[in-house]
C-alpha cells in the first residue's frame, strides 16, 4: 500500500527542463529521510496511469514544470483550484490526459487526495537532452524548500541526512557531449 | 461544399497528434495524420553502455515505459546472441501481461468509452431496468439495482453542483450517440469499477518490477528479482500467491465486464463495424517466449497481406530474418532531411522542420513500411494473425466474443466486421482475455520451474570488441514495437526505435501511399464539423500514443506563492 502523504515528481528525464520534477524528488531523497507515512516518488510522465498513484492520498504535492507566464526558473506553488480551473481540452490521443484528468477522475470515483498542491517551475528549454538549464537547476533548492514548508505546516518533519551524495542522477551520467549537473 | 477540419486542440503544448480531414457531403474524403513533436530521443543513447540503454528507453514515453525497457534488453541480447534463464523469461512475461491488461482496461474505460457512452443520458436511466439488462448479460456481482442507483445518484450530484468534472469534455447529446439510458448507466458504473481493477493489475507490475511506473528489475541477460522462497526480501511464495490472486480477480473483470461491455457497444453501433477499415496489411510479432533464446512463443506473430488470412506468413523467432529484412522508414513526408528510405540499422534522425504542408512534409513521424507497404499493427493485427494461425486461445476468445455480440445484436456477425473502428476495440478486449489466460499459465510455468529447484535469474553479458548489431521486438499493447541497436567496442553506436504508433500514425510514403490512421478515416461520417466525434472514434480505436514524452502543467489561475531562485 502507498503511504498517505505523497510527494510526486512528474516530467520526462530525457527532455531537458521537463526533468525538473524527477530531479527535485531525487535530490530530496538524497538529502532527507522520510517517515513511513511519506512516499517520495519519481513517476515520469504517466498520463492516465497517474490515477492509481494518487488515489486515496491525504496530501499530494506534485512537483512539475508549469506554463504560468512567469520567467523561466520561477518556482510557484499552486492550489488544487488553480490546477483544476478551466475546461478540459477535447482529447485526440488517449494519452493526453494528465494530472488534471487524473484528479477529476478520482473525484468522481470518490478517491481524490484530500489536499493537493503543485510546486511548479517554469522551464527554459524542453528538448531531447538529459540535463537542466542553469536557471532551472538553480530552482531545485527553492522547490525543495517549498515542499518542506508544505509538509511542516502539517507537522511533517523529515530528518536531514548526514552525508547526502549530491551526485548527478542516473539519467545525467557523464557521456561525451553532455554536461552533468550536481544535485 | 468541402470543408477542411483540423483537430489540433492542444496547440499550446508541443508533442501532440494533429489530424486534418477534408469533409465533403458529410464524409471524410481525405485525411492527414501528423505527429507534432520531434522525438529523436535515440540520439541520447549514442556512446552509452548498452546495459544501461533500457533505463533510458523506458523514459521515452511515460505510459509505455515497460515495453521500451523490454524491447531494449531484447535488442542487446539479440546483438550478443545471449539466451536468458527461464525464470527471467517468465517473470518478464508476467510483467508484460500485467502491463498489457492494465493498458487495455484503461484505454477502453477511461480513454475511449466516452466516444460511445453518453454520460448525461444515464441520468434518465431506471436502475432496476439497468440491473435486469446487465444481469441478462453477465454474472458480475457489481451488476445490481443498488449499485446502479448509487452511481446514478453520484452522477446527479455532480450535475446538480453544476460540474461534470472528468466528463466535461465529452460530446453529450451528440446525434451520433445511440445507447439507451440504462446501457449508459451500466457503462458509467463499470467505468468506476475499472479504476479498482486498474489498481489491482498495476500491483502485479509493482510486486514483480519493484516499482511502477518505470520498473527496476530488468538487466541485460535476465532480471534482478532474487528468488528465495524462504526470504521475505526476495521473490517468495507469498509474493507469488499475491500475484496469482490479483491475476485471478482481474481475469474475472475482463471476462464478465470488459468483454461484455465491448460486445454491447459493438452490437449497438453496427455501422461502426463497417467504418474505419483502412489498411488491411497486418503485422504482429510473436511474444511470451517459452524458452531462453526466444524460439517458441505463447503468442504467435506473422504478416497478413490485404486482409487475406489464408496467406498468413509467420514471424517465428527473436532475430527473425523475414521481419528484420522487411522493415524500412521513409521520410518523404516527414520533417527530416531528404526523401530517403532507410533500414533501422542505418536510420538517421536529422530534423528539417517546415510548416504543415499537406502535399509535402507534415509530420515528425517517419513512415515505416514492411516490404515497402504500410502495415496496421495493434491488437487487431494480433488477433487476426492468431486466428489465421489457428492459435487456440485466440480462436476460443474470438468465437466467444462473436457469439456474444451476435446474440445481443440478434444477427449473425462474421469475422469480416473486425476490419473496422469497433473491430479494433473488440480485438483489444479479445487480446486482453487471451493475455489474461496466458498470464496465469506463465505464473504456473514460473512456479513450476522454481519448484524444480531452478533459481537462476541472470546470464552475464559479454561484450566482444568490434561491431555487433541486433534488434529486439515486443508485441506491446499498441502492437509491434522494435528496437534496433548497433554496438561498437561495448558502446552504443546507433539506436532506433520503431514504435507501434509510428506504424499506425505515420504519414504518406514516397509513393504517396497513406498510413493506417489516414486510410481508416476516409469514408467516416462527420455529422457536425465543429464536433467531429466520429473522427475521434476512429483515431481513438488505434489507442494513439505519441504525445506522452513531455508533460508541462498548464495552470489557469494564480499561484499562492512565488519562490525566487537565488
HADDOCK unambig.tbl for C-alpha pairs under 7 A between the chains (distance, minus, plus):
assign (segid A and resid 11 and name CA) (segid B and resid 550 and name CA) 6.58 0.50 0.50
assign (segid A and resid 11 and name CA) (segid B and resid 551 and name CA) 5.79 0.50 0.50
assign (segid A and resid 12 and name CA) (segid B and resid 59 and name CA) 6.63 0.50 0.50
assign (segid A and resid 12 and name CA) (segid B and resid 549 and name CA) 6.27 0.50 0.50
assign (segid A and resid 12 and name CA) (segid B and resid 550 and name CA) 5.65 0.50 0.50
assign (segid A and resid 13 and name CA) (segid B and resid 59 and name CA) 6.95 0.50 0.50
assign (segid A and resid 14 and name CA) (segid B and resid 59 and name CA) 6.96 0.50 0.50
assign (segid A and resid 15 and name CA) (segid B and resid 550 and name CA) 6.83 0.50 0.50
assign (segid A and resid 18 and name CA) (segid B and resid 550 and name CA) 6.73 0.50 0.50
assign (segid A and resid 43 and name CA) (segid B and resid 213 and name CA) 6.18 0.50 0.50
assign (segid A and resid 44 and name CA) (segid B and resid 62 and name CA) 5.65 0.50 0.50
assign (segid A and resid 45 and name CA) (segid B and resid 62 and name CA) 4.09 0.50 0.50
assign (segid A and resid 45 and name CA) (segid B and resid 63 and name CA) 6.88 0.50 0.50
assign (segid A and resid 45 and name CA) (segid B and resid 548 and name CA) 6.51 0.50 0.50
assign (segid A and resid 45 and name CA) (segid B and resid 550 and name CA) 6.99 0.50 0.50
assign (segid A and resid 45 and name CA) (segid B and resid 551 and name CA) 6.35 0.50 0.50
assign (segid A and resid 46 and name CA) (segid B and resid 62 and name CA) 4.37 0.50 0.50
assign (segid A and resid 46 and name CA) (segid B and resid 63 and name CA) 4.81 0.50 0.50
assign (segid A and resid 47 and name CA) (segid B and resid 62 and name CA) 6.93 0.50 0.50
assign (segid A and resid 47 and name CA) (segid B and resid 63 and name CA) 6.34 0.50 0.50
assign (segid A and resid 47 and name CA) (segid B and resid 548 and name CA) 6.95 0.50 0.50
assign (segid A and resid 49 and name CA) (segid B and resid 63 and name CA) 6.76 0.50 0.50
assign (segid A and resid 52 and name CA) (segid B and resid 199 and name CA) 5.33 0.50 0.50
assign (segid A and resid 64 and name CA) (segid B and resid 552 and name CA) 6.99 0.50 0.50
assign (segid A and resid 65 and name CA) (segid B and resid 552 and name CA) 5.19 0.50 0.50
assign (segid A and resid 65 and name CA) (segid B and resid 553 and name CA) 6.20 0.50 0.50
assign (segid A and resid 66 and name CA) (segid B and resid 552 and name CA) 5.36 0.50 0.50
assign (segid A and resid 66 and name CA) (segid B and resid 553 and name CA) 4.64 0.50 0.50
assign (segid A and resid 66 and name CA) (segid B and resid 554 and name CA) 5.89 0.50 0.50
assign (segid A and resid 66 and name CA) (segid B and resid 555 and name CA) 6.59 0.50 0.50
assign (segid A and resid 67 and name CA) (segid B and resid 552 and name CA) 6.73 0.50 0.50
assign (segid A and resid 67 and name CA) (segid B and resid 553 and name CA) 6.25 0.50 0.50
assign (segid A and resid 67 and name CA) (segid B and resid 554 and name CA) 5.19 0.50 0.50
assign (segid A and resid 67 and name CA) (segid B and resid 555 and name CA) 6.21 0.50 0.50
assign (segid A and resid 68 and name CA) (segid B and resid 554 and name CA) 6.97 0.50 0.50
assign (segid A and resid 68 and name CA) (segid B and resid 555 and name CA) 5.75 0.50 0.50
assign (segid A and resid 73 and name CA) (segid B and resid 565 and name CA) 6.76 0.50 0.50
assign (segid A and resid 74 and name CA) (segid B and resid 563 and name CA) 6.58 0.50 0.50
assign (segid A and resid 74 and name CA) (segid B and resid 564 and name CA) 6.02 0.50 0.50
assign (segid A and resid 74 and name CA) (segid B and resid 565 and name CA) 6.52 0.50 0.50
assign (segid A and resid 75 and name CA) (segid B and resid 562 and name CA) 5.72 0.50 0.50
assign (segid A and resid 75 and name CA) (segid B and resid 563 and name CA) 4.83 0.50 0.50
assign (segid A and resid 75 and name CA) (segid B and resid 564 and name CA) 6.34 0.50 0.50
assign (segid A and resid 76 and name CA) (segid B and resid 559 and name CA) 5.95 0.50 0.50
assign (segid A and resid 76 and name CA) (segid B and resid 561 and name CA) 5.49 0.50 0.50
assign (segid A and resid 76 and name CA) (segid B and resid 562 and name CA) 4.23 0.50 0.50
assign (segid A and resid 76 and name CA) (segid B and resid 563 and name CA) 5.69 0.50 0.50
assign (segid A and resid 77 and name CA) (segid B and resid 559 and name CA) 5.43 0.50 0.50
assign (segid A and resid 77 and name CA) (segid B and resid 560 and name CA) 5.63 0.50 0.50
assign (segid A and resid 77 and name CA) (segid B and resid 561 and name CA) 5.13 0.50 0.50
assign (segid A and resid 77 and name CA) (segid B and resid 562 and name CA) 6.42 0.50 0.50
assign (segid A and resid 78 and name CA) (segid B and resid 559 and name CA) 4.61 0.50 0.50
assign (segid A and resid 78 and name CA) (segid B and resid 560 and name CA) 5.61 0.50 0.50
assign (segid A and resid 79 and name CA) (segid B and resid 560 and name CA) 6.97 0.50 0.50
assign (segid A and resid 82 and name CA) (segid B and resid 555 and name CA) 6.42 0.50 0.50
assign (segid A and resid 82 and name CA) (segid B and resid 556 and name CA) 5.87 0.50 0.50
assign (segid A and resid 82 and name CA) (segid B and resid 557 and name CA) 4.51 0.50 0.50
assign (segid A and resid 82 and name CA) (segid B and resid 558 and name CA) 6.37 0.50 0.50
assign (segid A and resid 83 and name CA) (segid B and resid 555 and name CA) 5.62 0.50 0.50
assign (segid A and resid 83 and name CA) (segid B and resid 556 and name CA) 6.64 0.50 0.50
assign (segid A and resid 85 and name CA) (segid B and resid 556 and name CA) 5.88 0.50 0.50
assign (segid A and resid 85 and name CA) (segid B and resid 557 and name CA) 6.80 0.50 0.50
assign (segid A and resid 86 and name CA) (segid B and resid 556 and name CA) 6.43 0.50 0.50
assign (segid A and resid 88 and name CA) (segid B and resid 168 and name CA) 6.57 0.50 0.50
assign (segid A and resid 88 and name CA) (segid B and resid 169 and name CA) 5.72 0.50 0.50
assign (segid A and resid 89 and name CA) (segid B and resid 9 and name CA) 6.76 0.50 0.50
assign (segid A and resid 89 and name CA) (segid B and resid 169 and name CA) 6.39 0.50 0.50
assign (segid A and resid 90 and name CA) (segid B and resid 9 and name CA) 6.66 0.50 0.50
assign (segid A and resid 90 and name CA) (segid B and resid 169 and name CA) 5.42 0.50 0.50
assign (segid A and resid 92 and name CA) (segid B and resid 17 and name CA) 6.70 0.50 0.50
assign (segid A and resid 92 and name CA) (segid B and resid 536 and name CA) 6.50 0.50 0.50
assign (segid A and resid 93 and name CA) (segid B and resid 17 and name CA) 6.41 0.50 0.50
assign (segid A and resid 93 and name CA) (segid B and resid 540 and name CA) 6.70 0.50 0.50
assign (segid A and resid 93 and name CA) (segid B and resid 544 and name CA) 5.33 0.50 0.50
assign (segid A and resid 93 and name CA) (segid B and resid 545 and name CA) 6.37 0.50 0.50
assign (segid A and resid 94 and name CA) (segid B and resid 111 and name CA) 5.19 0.50 0.50
assign (segid A and resid 94 and name CA) (segid B and resid 540 and name CA) 6.50 0.50 0.50
assign (segid A and resid 94 and name CA) (segid B and resid 543 and name CA) 6.25 0.50 0.50
assign (segid A and resid 94 and name CA) (segid B and resid 544 and name CA) 6.38 0.50 0.50
assign (segid A and resid 95 and name CA) (segid B and resid 545 and name CA) 5.95 0.50 0.50
assign (segid A and resid 95 and name CA) (segid B and resid 547 and name CA) 6.66 0.50 0.50
assign (segid A and resid 95 and name CA) (segid B and resid 548 and name CA) 6.44 0.50 0.50
assign (segid A and resid 96 and name CA) (segid B and resid 547 and name CA) 6.64 0.50 0.50
assign (segid A and resid 96 and name CA) (segid B and resid 548 and name CA) 6.99 0.50 0.50
assign (segid A and resid 101 and name CA) (segid B and resid 166 and name CA) 6.11 0.50 0.50
assign (segid A and resid 104 and name CA) (segid B and resid 165 and name CA) 5.56 0.50 0.50
assign (segid A and resid 104 and name CA) (segid B and resid 166 and name CA) 4.84 0.50 0.50
assign (segid A and resid 105 and name CA) (segid B and resid 166 and name CA) 5.36 0.50 0.50
assign (segid A and resid 109 and name CA) (segid B and resid 192 and name CA) 5.96 0.50 0.50
assign (segid A and resid 128 and name CA) (segid B and resid 40 and name CA) 6.87 0.50 0.50
assign (segid A and resid 128 and name CA) (segid B and resid 41 and name CA) 5.54 0.50 0.50
assign (segid A and resid 129 and name CA) (segid B and resid 44 and name CA) 6.73 0.50 0.50
assign (segid A and resid 138 and name CA) (segid B and resid 565 and name CA) 6.18 0.50 0.50
assign (segid A and resid 139 and name CA) (segid B and resid 565 and name CA) 5.18 0.50 0.50
assign (segid A and resid 142 and name CA) (segid B and resid 563 and name CA) 6.29 0.50 0.50
assign (segid A and resid 142 and name CA) (segid B and resid 565 and name CA) 6.07 0.50 0.50
assign (segid A and resid 175 and name CA) (segid B and resid 47 and name CA) 6.77 0.50 0.50
assign (segid A and resid 175 and name CA) (segid B and resid 48 and name CA) 6.76 0.50 0.50
